Amino acid sequence: MSYKAKVIEVMIATPSDVAKERQVIGDIVYEWNFVHSEDKDLVLLPVGWESHAAPSMGDRPQAIINKQVLKNCDLLIAAFWTRLGTPTGNRPAVRLKRSKNI
């Protein structure tokens, strides 16, 4: 049976070294929907560059993804392992500095 629900677009952002984890995150979002969406009147819609971005020219790849996909999202879930990113054209790659205070 159909029901009304608010849709929350959830961007899943991961580098290539966590493909399995990316799939698990998507599965968890779909499982949450199955269990909770009807009684909460809320649907989490997973989005990603693979399924929601169209080929385009005229800008850096990450900027195109941000314009087409990320700007409309309500929530971002990110997962990292050994890769934190690559240079974007206007910023260097993200670096993680380990603190001795942790």
C-alpha angles and dihedrals in degrees: 000000000000124000138179117256140164112247118223114194110220118197112208108204122186138145120243096266093070102051093133092050090048089057091048091052090053091048091051091051091051090047090051089053092051093051103035114015099090098047093040094043086226132116123193109213112200113217132181141167092259094062106022107040125082125210111270142163135210102067143047114290094245092049090052091051091048092052096044102038119005099051091064097047123108097197136026125207114188131183127188137181122161099340120064097175147290131260111287099205096258099042134040121246116284113265127200117213116200113226122217088215094068 
